[in-house]
Amino acid sequence: MSVAETASPLAPLRLKRREERRLRAGHLWVYSNEVDTGATPLTGFAPGQPVRIEAHNGRPLGSGYVNPHSLICARLVSRDPDQVLDKSLLVHRLNVALSLRQRLYEQPCYRLCYGEADGLPGLIVDRYGDILAVQLTTAGMEAVREAVIAALEQVLRPQGILLRNDTEVRRLEGLETYVETLGEVPDPVVVSENGARFEVSLQSGQKTGWFYDQADNRGRLRRYAAGARVLDVFSYVGAWGVQAALAGASEVICVDSSREALERAAHNAVINGVGDRLQTRQGDAFEALKALREADERFDLVILDPPAFIKRRKDIEAGTEAYQRLNQLAIRLLGRDGFLVTASCSHHMQSGAFRQAVHRAARHVDRRLQILEWGQQAADHPRHPAIVETDYLKALYCRLVRD
């Protein structure tokens, strides 16, 4: 019996000739134009259906799940062609992910599962002690929702789980959006980071409530913030600003468009004992920076942690211009030899391009840029070496010198 004729409990998804090379090199995604639709028509599959992924000659590449309505029409889950994404596999992969976080983190506050990088495409889990915020971002993971919940309960026995399935990426998968609470999920929950304590809302906060990916970069802030007047732009609930104040900043101004986020930032400053040194200003970041410039305000340290300006490849030119303009406005507010911490979470913005955008912003206002440190996403967001999209966060620690 040939390999192609070997019985399998999974329906085959066959690729075109030479389209298996990326999977053999370690990638986990299959695009719809790579499928041999003559041999295995995509219309024959249901969204989220488990499949056996095969090369053009029928040789198995592994198992995964399919979504015929998505550009990324399949994701590889296992190199075992007969392995089904079930509770047993979920428990195993979650335990492997947990062992890494327990080794690296003293407090149970981290991203427990980061999708493909932890071997579970389409699953994001953030941990807040006994509370979990979960996102199921693909049809394949939504199809095993109950197994995911059972696996999380077996591995962690959480007090509560919040399903924050209201992300835009679900619409790309043809999925409905919803938010659902299982068990008891208090509002707010507590986050411990770098010796600071924060209260955040998982129900109304951005994404899963907290941005753990910047934790290590915020930990570097201490040496730059002592004695400084600090401006924290896109501050959200004060993660950067409060930690700057705790590091000895003389004054911190947090700027964000959300009144609710700023109220939370002020509260977090109070519970950390630095409420007297943190102020908030609501408004558009670009307009706020212009207004501060017109008021002739000066800062020793400016922090920029904006949302992704480049969400699609076609946005690269406009997004790059936005990053340059934002940094230019910030640099104008810096005093002599001031410090700038600036970040990009756009995976389409390459590291070199981001560095050049900040450099051009500095040259435009006749400042010389010194890059002191280069930060990336924290270790609870491990990068998959074959999937560049998992390597997205860039943070520059800069000094701006007036010659």
N, C-alpha and C positions, 0 to 999 in steps of 0.2 A: 504494500500500500504506500503511495507517495505521501509526502508531507501535506500536499494540498488536499488529500483525501482523508486525512486523519480526522476522526470525529471530534467535535468540540461542542460544549454546551452553549457557546456564544456565537452569534451571527457574525460572519466575516465582513470586514471593511477592507477592501483591497485598494492599494495605491497604484498609481501609474508607474511605468518603468523609470527607474532612477530617482523617484520621489521619496524613497525610503532612506536616503543618505543622511538627512538631517536627524531622523529618529535614531539611526545607528550611531550617530555622533553624540547622542545624549539628550537631544531635545525631546519635548513631550507633546508638541502640538502638531496637528494635521490640519492643513487648510483645505477648503472645499475644492479648489482647483487642482489638488494633488490626488484626488480620489478617482479611481477608475470607475466611472459611473456606468459604463457599459456592463462591467462584471458585477458591481454592487451599487445599484442606483440609490442615491441619497434619499429619494422619495420613499424608499422601502423601510426607512428607519423612523422610529419615534424619538422625540427629543429626550435625551438622557438615557437612551437604551445602551446597555453594556454591549461591547463588541470585541471581537478578536481582530486586531489590526495586522494586515498581511502585506508583504511586498508584492510586486507585480506577478511573481511566479508562485504565489500562494504560501511562501515560507513565512512563518509567524514572526512578528516583531514584538508582540506583547498584547496586553489587553487594556481596554479603556472604556470610554463612553463617547457617544456621538450626539451631535445636535445638527440635523440637516438644515436648520434655518440660520446658522451662525457662520461667519467667515472662518473662524476657528471651529471646524466642524467636528473635530475629535480631539480628545486628550488622552495620552497614555498614562495609565495608572500603575501598571506592573509589566516587567519584562517576561513574566510568566503568561503565556497566551491564554491560559484557562483560569487565571485569577480574577475573581469577581470582586468589585468594590462592595464589601459587606462589613458588618460590624466587626468581625474578627480582624480584617485588615485595617480598619479604622482604629481599633484599639491599639494594634501594634504600632502603627505610624504615630499615633498621638503619644504613646509611651516613649517612643524614640525622641520625639520633639520635646516632651516634658523633661527628659533626662538632660538635654542640653541646657534648657532654661534653669533647671535646678542647680546645675553646675556653675552657671554664670551669674545668677541673681540671688541676692540675700532675701529680698522680699518677693512675694508672689504677685508681682505687678509687671506684666510683660505681654508681648504677643506670643501666644502659645503655638499657633499654627499659621504659617505664612505660605499657604497654597502650594504651588509647584515646588518651591524650595524645600518644603517638608514632606514632599511625596504625596500631597493630597490636593490636586488641582481643583480650584473652585471653593476652597474652604479657608476662611479667615476666622481665627479665634483670638480675642484679647482677654486677658485674665486680670481681674481686679479682686484678688484674694479668693473669696468663695463665690464670686459673681463672674459670669462669662458673657461677653458680647460676641455674637456669632454672625457671620455673613456667609450665605450660600450663594455664590455668584454665577454658577453655571447650572444648566439643566441637569447634567449628570449628578451633581452634588445635591440638587434639590430633590432628585428622584430617590435618594437614599437619606432623606432628611431624618426619618425616624431612627435609622441606624446611627446617624451622626449624634443625635441626642442621646441615644442609649450608650454609645461609646464614651461620650463626654461624661456621662453620669457614672459609668464604671471606672474611668480613669481618675476623675477628680472629685466625684460626689459633691457638685456645687450646690450652694443654697438656691441659686436662681440662674436662669439663662435668658438673655434678651436676644431675640432673633431680629437683627437690624437689616432686614432684607428690603431696604428701600433705596438701593444704589442704582445709578443709571446703567451700570454694566448689565444688570439683570434684564433691562429692556432690550439690550442688544442680543440677549439670549432668548428673547420672546417670552420672558417670565413676568408674572405679576409681581408687584412690590407690596410689601407688608412689614409691619412691626408686630411682634408677638412676644409676650412674656410667659415664661414657664417657671413655676416656683415663685420665690420671693426675690424681687430685684428692687432694692431701695433707691430712692432718689433724694440726695445724690449718693454716689459711691466714693470711696476714698482711694487715692493713688499716692504711693510713696515713691519719690524719685530724688536721688542725690541728696538725701537727708531732709528734703522738703515734703510737706504734706499738702495735698490738693483735694478739693471736693469737686466732682464733675457729674454732669447728668448724662447717663447713657441714653435716656429716652429722647432728649431734645438736643443733645450735643452733636457736634459734627462727626459724621461717620460712626465709629464705634466709641466716641466719647473723648478719647485721648490720643495723642500722637506719640506713641512709644518710640517711633523710629528716630526721633531727635534726642533721645535721652542722653546718649553719649556726647553729642555735640553740646547740649546744655551743660553737661558736666565739665566741659572745657572752659566755661564762661568765667569761672571764679577769678582767674588771674587777670582778666581784662576789666572786670566790673568794679573792683575795689576802688572806692573814692570817686567813681565816675558819675557823671550825669548821663542817664541812659534813656534812649528812645526805643521802644519795642513796638514795631509795626506789624500788623496782622497778629496781634497778641493773643487772640482767642481768650482762654481763661487764665492767662498769666503765667504759663509754664516758664517762659524765658524771663519775663519781667520780675516775677517773685524771686526766682533763683538769683537774678542779678542783685536784687535788694539784699538777699541773704548773704551774698558775697561781699557786701559792704558798699554798694552803690549809694551815693548821697541822695539821688532822686531818680525815680523811674516814671516815665510817662508811657502808658499803654494805649495804642491806637487800634481800633477795630470797628468794623461796620455794624456789629451786633451789640445792641444794648444789653441783652441777656448775658452774653459772654463777658462783657466788661464788668457787669455787676458781680459775676462769679469771680473775675480776676481780683476785684477789690476785696471780696470776701476772702479769697485765698491769701491775699496779702495780710489781712487781719489775723487769720488763724496761724500764720507763720510769724507773727509779731513784727511785721514790717509795714503795717497799714499806713503809718504816718509818712512813709517815703514813696508811696505809689499813688499816682494819679491816673485817671482814664479820660480819653477823648474819643467820642464816637464820630465816625465819618469814613468816607472813602479814603483809602490810604494815599492815593496820588494827590487828592485835594488837600488832605491834612498836611502832607509834606510841603506842598506849596505854601499853605497858610503859615506854617512854622518858619519857613524861609522869609516870607514877607514880614513876619514879626521879629526877624533878626535873632531867632533862637539859635543856640549853639549847644552841641552835645559832645561828650567825650567818646561815647559808644552808641552806635545805631545798629539795631538788630532787624533784619528783614527775613521773615519766614512766610512767604506768600503761598497761596494755593498754586496748583499747576497752571501756568499760562499756556502750555502747549499740551493739549490733550489728544490731538490728532496730528499726523505727519504734515498735513497741509497747513497747520497752524505754526510751523516752525519759524517762518520769517516774521510774522506779526508778534509771536510770543517772544522771540529773541529781542525785538525792538522794545517790547514792554519790560523785559528784564533790564535792558540797558537804561531805559528811561527811569525806572524805579530806583535803580542804584545811583544814577546821576543825581536825582532829587535828594537821596539820602546823603550822598557825599557832600553836597553843598551845605548840609547842616553840621558837618563835623568841624570841631575846632582844630587847632594846629596839631598835626600828628595824631589825629583821632583814629579810633578803631571801628571797623565795620565787620559785622557778622552777617553774611548774606547766603541764602539757600535757594535751591531749586529742587522741587520734587517731580519735575517733568522728565519722564524717562526718555522722551524724544530729544531733550536738550543734552547733548553730549558734554562730557566734562570739559573738554578743550573749548568748546563753543561758549560754555558758561563763563569760563575764565576770561575768554576774550571779550565777552559782553561787559563784564565788570571792569576789565582793563580799559576798554573804550570809554566807559562812563567816567572813569577817573581822568583820562587824558582830556576829555571834553571840558572838564573844569580845572585843567592845569594842575592836577595832583599826580604824584608818583605813587603807584600801588606796590605795596609789599605784601605778598601772600605768606602768612606766618604758619598757618595750619590748614590742612585739608580734611574735612570731616565727611563721613559717609553714614549710611543708615546703621542703626545699632545691631548688635549681634543676634537679637531676637527676630531680625528680618534678614535671615541668611540669603545670600545670592546663589542662584542656580548657575553654574558656570556656562551652561549652554543656552540660557535664556536671558538675553540682555535686558529684557523688560523687568526682571526682578532686581536689577541694579539701577536704582533710579535717583537716590537722594545724593545731593552734593551740597556741601556747606564750606564756605571759605571764611577764614579768619584773617582779616586784612588790616594793614596800617596804611593810612593815607597821609603822605608826606607833602608838605609845601616846600618846594625847592627855593 
